[in-house]
Structure formats: structure tokens, C-alpha cells
Amino acid sequence: MHGATDSLRPFLGVVFPAAVLTLVALCLPVDRVVAAGPVNLLVFYADDLGWGELGCQGNNEIPTPHIDSIATSGVRCTSGYVAATYCSPSRAGLLTGRYPTRFGHEFNSVANTTGLRLDQVTLATRLKTMGYATAAIGKWHLGGGAEYRPTRHGFDEFFGTLANTPFFHPTNFIDSRVSDDIQKVPDDSFYTTDAYCERSLDWLEKNKSKPWFLYVPFNAQHVPLQAPKKYLDRFPEVKDENRRMFAAMMSAMDDAIGRILDKVRAMGQEENTLVFFISDNGGPTDSTTSSNAPLRGFKQTTYEGGPRVPFLVQWKGRIPAGKVFNHPVINLDVLPTIISASGGTIDPSWGLDGVDLIPYLSGADPGRPHETLYWRYGPQWAIRHGDMKLVVSKGGSGQPELYDLATDLGESRDLASSQPAKVKELQALWDTWSAEQAPPSVPDIPPKGGKAKKKAESAAGA
């Protein structure tokens, strides 16, 4: 009986509404009851984390047991992607479920000058209409003006910074419990990663009697590399100063995630909480020591090291534990997955580009969530169709290069000259998709000139 029930649990969690699940649960042994009622939602979003930096991704140098536990208790997606190669557009895609290029959010400069378009409905707004308590705790980077802040995009509460920041004495900081205006942080002991953890624990306690959505976009592992001594002391054997700081920051983020997961468990809500851990883009490598190995490229490139990221999903009792999923998934899938898991209905008029992942991760659907994925970042672009990828990237030849990711994960053997028909096919698919996208709403030039402007232009391949 138990084995048969186990095989049905993923199917039941996807297909049956909560009321039916409650009736089914009454007929199950106590140790097999699937939690009924509204699903709680937890999204961790790391910043500039390299593809190969977690223990579950193969890094033995920096222990990340708490992040790894999400993979152990859930699914590790080896072909996890984000819809953009750096910070702000990646977040725009995550929270809307749409390619950010569809609404002109192609560059970080959008967040520097305006923000996430007000006609784009966020995951938080959709959940709020379903009765969810919502909070964003961490780095926003979707607009600093009053009309673009998290509390105007569906979040009941915001505690964090509007853009990039130091970890000590953070700038652009807001605690919406105090005010929606920017506040100074005079406390010398305030460290963003630790503070975001403490506020998350407090918010969860205050909202444990409601269905809740907690979005925690850490500013770790973004520059500047900063960490308290208590975390640095864990890595005395690491001699390189930057690498030691990177390791300390990772350890702090792992501790924070562990404490938040422990809190959910202590509230008795672990089996009724859907958890995502994703990075906003690949690591920048040189500036932070982040490793994307064995991938080619890094943040702000369209080689795999730019958009391919750690992507972990946990939903105990609904998707298998310890599963490795190799088909491509993307951060655009988070919104439809969460809405469906929460009992909502996806309206085609929303124009989503993501899909509900649960049927695929549970094994109910053996197919691929996506046959084709696309990227556009100024003159750089890419398309993955099946396992074939056509790409133009900074650091490349300047011409479309073709790679078979099934046999060449590091994009080292360009097949373009030997497979011109495949190049033509993928080029046509990308051209059609690109023609459907909006022009960039803001040029890829920061509001301030000088070195910052030149650096951004260089990074974009201009």
C-alpha cells in the first residue's frame, strides 16, 4: 500500500486541488499524509554565484550543507538557466515569468533610470490577490524610484537594498516597517546576509498562520567581497585573500539559508513549502574568484557560463528527493510553477514564457519542459534548441558558433562550418523570436559617464 501511495503522491500534488487532497489524506496512513491547505513559497536568489561553487555542484573547498540539502531533499537541475546574463534583467524575468526583452528590460540601465515596468504583473502581485502574505528581503535591483519599489510591485514588506551595495553599512537601504524611504544603517555590526536571515525568521514567525511567499535575493556573492571575522575564521587554509573572502561569504549565505529552512521546519510547514534556490547569473570569475567550471564564459556573456546557473527545487512529498534532472529549465518557470502549486490558474493572456515544472520534476511528464530557449543581450545572443546551441558571445569569433551541449558542455568545438543547415535553422528560430521582442527601453549606458560608462560598454561587447 505504501509503495502505491508513494507513486501517486507527485500526481496528486499536481492534479488535485487542496480540498480533494484533504479527503485523500484521510484514507492514508499517518506517516504518508500529504500536507493539505495553501502551499507556502520560498525563493532564494543568489547573486553572481558560479555554476560550480556549491557542494552539490562539485565544489569540495567550500562546504554548503544547507544549500545542498535542498538538492538532497529535492531536485537538482543540471541544465538550469536564467533569462538574462546579469542582475536586473534576470530578476525581471524571475518575477514576471516572461523574457525581460519582451518588455524592453534588456540591460541593468533600466533599473538605474526607471525600473520594472508598472504594467508587468509580478509573482508577488498575483499571489497577493490569492490571499498570500508577501515579502522581499534582500537586493531588489528593479528600480529605485518610489513607484518602482517592491511595495509597489506586490510585496507587503521590503527589507533590503534597492541595488548593489556594500555588505556593511549598506546603501540604498529600506526597511518598509519604518518607511518606504531610503535609510542609513549606522550599526557597525550590521551585515546584510545575517540581517536578511534575521528579518526572514521574524517575518515567518509573524505570518505563519497565513499562506506566505518569501523572496530572499541575497547580495552574496556580488562585489564588494566582505565578510565578518567569524566566517573568515572558518577558512584559515585559504591563502588567496579574495578567495577566502568569497568562501566566507558563501558560508554566511549557507548558514542563513539553513536557519530559514530550520524555521520552516520548526513551524511544521516543511512538507507544505515549495523551495527554489537559483543564482541570478553566472559568476564574474576574475573579480570574485567564482568558478563556472566546466562551463565557458561568465557573467555578461552568452556562453554557458553567463546564463547557466545552480537551480535547485524542493517540495517534500510532491517531487522526488535526490533526483537529478537534466532537461533545460529556466527561471521563467518559477512563476507558473508557483501559481499552479498554489491552486491558481495560468491565464494565456498573461503571455508567460515559463511552464509549470512540477509534472516534469515529479516524473508525471517524461518530456522536456522547453525544446527551445533564447537570450539577447545587445550584440550578444544565443539559442538552445534541443541540445544544440547557436551563440554569438563576447570572447568569441563574432560570428554565430554552433555547439552540441550533450557532448561539449564547455563549448570548445565549433560545429558551424560542418553543419551549415543546423546553423541556418537555429538562426531562423532566433531571428523570429528576436523580432517579437521589444527594443531596449533604455540604452546600455549607465547614467554616469567616465569609467563606469566605459566598463558597461565593454562588458556589453560594444
N, C-alpha and C positions, 0 to 999 in steps of 0.2 A: 504493500500500500504506500509506504513512504517513497519508494522509488518512482512509482507512477505519479504521486503528488509532486515530487521534485521536477519531473519532466514537464508538468503543466504550469508550474509557477511563472516562468517567463511569459508564457502565452496569456495566462490570466492577468498578469500585471499590465499587459499592453492592451488587451482587448476589452476586459470587463471594467465597467465603472465601479467606483468605490462601494456603492450600495450592494452590488452583486458580490463583490469580493468579501464583504462582511458576512453574507449568507454562506458563501463557500467556506469561510474560515470556521464557522460554527460546526462544520462537519469534519474538520481536520483535527488530528492530534495536537495537543497544546504546543509541542515543540516544532510544529510545522505551520503554525498560524502565520499568514502574511498580514502585516500591519495594514489596517484599513484606515480610511479617512484621508484628508488632504495630504499630499506629498510635500515635504519640505525640500528646499532647494539651496544648494551651497556651491558657489563657483569661486575657485581660487584661480587668479590670473597672475602668473609671474611675469617679470619684466626683463627682457634681454637674456633669458636663460638659454644656454647652449643645449643643443639636441642630445648631447652625450653626457650631461653633467649629473644626472640622477643615478642613484644606485641601481634602480630597476632598468636604467638605460645603459648600464655597464660601467659606471664610474665607481671604482673601489677606493678612491682617495678621500672623498667627502661623504661621510655617512648621511643618508637621508631616509631614516627608517620610517618616519611618519608619512612622508610623501609616498614612499614605496608601498606603504600599507594600503594605499588606495588601489594600486595595481594588484596587490596580493588579494585584496577583498573584492576586486572588480576586474575591469578590462584595461589592458594596455594596448593602445592603438599605435602600431609601429609606423603607419603612414598618416599621422595626424598633421594637419595643415592649419594655417590661418590665412585669411583672405587678403592680407597685405604684409609687406615686409618690414614694417616698423609701426611705432606706437599708436598714434591716434587713429589711422585708418583701420588698424586691427581691432581696436576697441569699438569703432563704429560698426564694423561687421558683426562682432560678437553680440552687441546689444540690439541690433536690428534684424539679424538673420538674413541680411542682404549684402551683396557685394558693395563695398563702400563706393566704388566707382560708379555705381548706378545713380548715386545722388551727389556726385562731384567731390566726395571726401577722399581724394586720392593721396593727399600729402598732409604732413604734420602742420603745414602752414594754415590749414583750415582751423585747427584748434588755436593757433596763435592770433588769428584775426577775427574769426567768428566762432563757430562751434558746430556741433551736430545739429543738422537742420531740424527745425521745430516740427516740420511735417513728417519726420521719420519717427515712427512709434517704437519705443524701446520695449525690451522684455519686461522691465520693471513696471512700465505703464500698463502693459497687458495683464500682468499678474495682479496689479493693484485693483484693476476692475473686477478681478476674480476673488477679491477679498483677502489678498496676501499682504502681510506686513513686509516692507522692503527697506533694505539699507545697502548703501555703498560705503565701504570702509577701505580707503587706500588712495591710489593715484587715479584721477579722473581722466584728464587729457582729452576732453571732448568740448572744450570751450571754457573760457574764464569769465566771460560777461555774465551778469546776473541772470539773464534769460536763458543761458545755456547750461547752468549748473545742475548737478544731479537732482536736486529737489524740484526742478522744473521738467525733469525727464522721468518722473515716476517713482523716485526714491523718497520714502518718508524721512529718511535721515541720511546725512553725509558727514563722515569724519575722515578727513584726509586732505590731500593737496590737489589743486586744480591742474597741475602739470608736473614736470620733472622738478626734483627738489633735493637738497641735502637730506641726509638721514637724521642728523642732529640739527636742531633749530630750523625745521622745515619752513620753506617759503610757500606763499600762496595757500596757506593752510586755513581750513574751515572746520569748525565744529558746529553743525547746524542746531545742536541743542542750545548753543549760546547765541548764534547769529548766522545768517547766510552770508555775512560779510567776511572778508579775509582778516585773520587774527594773527598776532605774533605769538610765538612759542618761546617764552623766556627760560623755561626749565632746562637746565643743562643735562639732565638725565633722560630727557625725552628722546627716545629712539623710535623711528617710525614703525619698524617691524614689530617691536614689542608693544608699542602703543596701539597699533591696529589689532593686535591679538587681544589686548585687554578690553578694548571697546567692543570687539566682536563677542567676547564672552558676556559682557554686560548686556549687550543688545539681545543676545539669545535668551538670557535669563528673563529679560523684560517682556519678551514676545513668545515665550514657549507655549503659551496657551492658544496661539493663533497659528494658522499656516504661514510660513515665512520663507522669504527669499533673501539670502545674504550673499552679496557680491564683494569679494575681497581681492582687489587688484593691488598686490604688493608693488612697491617701487624697487624691491630687490629683484634682480641683480643689476640694476641700472647704475651708471656712474652718478655721483662720485662714490668710489668704494670706501665705505665707512662701516665700522662695527665696534661695539663696546669690547672692553678688555676681556670680559667673561667669555665671549665667543672666540676671540683671538687666542686665548689661552688653551683652547681645545686643539690647536694645530701648531705646536712648537716645532714639529719636524718640517714644516713647510718653510723653506728659506726665502723664496721669492715673495717680496712684500705684497705685491698686488695679488698674487695667488692666495696667499694666506688671508688677506682681507676678503677676497671672493669666497673662500671656504667658510670664513666666519659668518659672512652674510647669509650664505646658504644654510648654515647650521641654525642661525637665528630664525630664518623663514621656516625651516623644517620643524623647529620647536613650536613656533606659533601655530602651524597647521596641526601639529599633534595635539596641542592644547584645545584647539577649536573642535577637532574631531572627538576628543575626550569629553568635551562639554555636551556635544550632541548625544553621545553615548550615555552620559550621566543623566540626561533629560529623558532617557528611554525612547529616543527618536531615531536611533541609528538606522534601523531597518526600514524606516519610513522617510529616509532622506536620500535624495539623488545628489551625488557629489561629482563635480568636474575639477580636474587640475589641468591647466593648459598654460603655455607661455605665449606672450603676445607676439613674439617673433623669434628668430634665431639669435644666437649670441653675436655680439660685435667682435669677439675674439681678441684683437690686439689691445683694445682699450681696457678690457676687463679680465682677460685670460680665459674667457668662456670657450668651451670646446664644442664644435658642431660635428666632430669626427663620428663617422667616416664620411660625412657629407661635404660637398664642395660649397664654398661660398659662406656668407654670413649675413647679418642684418643689413637691410637696404640693398640686397641683391636678389635676383630671381632664380639663381641656382638653389638647390635644395636647402642649403644652409640658411637661407633667408626665411622662407615660409613654412618649412617643415619643423615641427616642434614636439616636445613631450605632450602627450594627450592621454589622460587617464580618466576613467569613468567608474564610479562605484554606485550600485544600488542593490543592497543586500537583499537576497530573496527574489529579485527580479531579473538580474543578469548574472552570469556565472562568475565565480571567484577564480582569480588566477588565469583568466583567459587572455590570449594574445590574438589580437585582431589585425590582420594585415591589409585589408582593403582601405583605400583612402577615405578619410573623414576630414571635416573642416569645422572651424569654429562657428561657421554659419549654421551648423546643425544644432547648436546648443539651444537656441530659442524654440524651434519647433519640437525638439525632444522634450524640453521642459514644459511647454504648453500642453503637449499631448499627455505627458505623465501626470500633469496637474488636473486632467479631466477637461481641458479646453478643446476647442475645435479650431483647426487651422483654416482660415478663410483664404481661398485663392486670390482674393483681391489684395491681400497683404503683399503679394509679389515676392515671397520668400525664395531664397536660393538654397537654403538648407533643407534637411529632411529629418524626420524622427528616427533617431538611431536605435531605439530600443529593440525593434523587431530584428535588426541585424546583429546587434551585440548579444541578444538573447539566443540567437540561433533560429528564431522562428522564420526568418527570411534568410536564405543562404546566399543571396545575391550581393551585389556591390551597392553601397549607398549612392555612389557617384561614378558614372562612367567617365565624366569629363570635369576637370576643374581649371579655372582660369585666373591669371594675375595680370595686372597692368600697373606699372609704377613709372610714369613718364616714359622715357625711351626704352626702359627695360620691360620685358613682358615674358609670359610663359603660359603654356597649356599642357596639362597632363591628360591624356586620353588613353584609358586603359593603363598600361604600364609604360607607354611611350610618352616622352616629354620633348616638346619643342620650346626652345628658350633663347632669348636674347638678354644677356646679363652683363653688367659691369664686370670687367676682368676677363671677358670672353673675346671672341673674334669680331663682334659687331654684327655678325650675320646669324640667322637662325641656325641653332645647333640642335641635333636630334640625339636623344639618349634613350636607351632601354633600361628603365629603372629596376626591372626584375633581375637583370644580370650586371648592372653597372650603377650601383647606388651612388658612387662617388662622381658620376658624370665625367668620366675620363676618356670615353671612346665616342667621339662624334660620328654618328652614322649618316649625317645629312647627305654626303656625297654618294653613298652607296644605296640610299633609299629615298630618291627624289620624290617618288609618288607619295610616300608617307609624309614627307615634309610639306608637299602641296596640300594634302588632306588636312593636316593639323593647322597649317597656316590659314586655310579657308574657314575652319571652325573658329579659330581665334578672331579672324577678321570680322566674322558675323557677330560674334559676341561683343567685341570691342565697339562695333558700330551701334550697339544697343546701349552702351554706357554714356553717361553724361560727361561733358567736358569738365575738367577740374574747376571747382568753384573758386579756388584761389590758386594762383601760380605757386610753383615750388620755390618760393623765395621768402625767407623769414622777414619779419617786419623791420628788423635792424640789419644794417649793412655790414661792411667790413669782413672780418674773419668768419663770423657766423654765416654770412651770406655765401662766401666762397666755399666754406665747408659743406653747406647744404647742396649747393650746385654740384660740387664734386661728387658727393655721395649719390646724387641722382643720376650721375653719368652725363651731366650737361657739359 
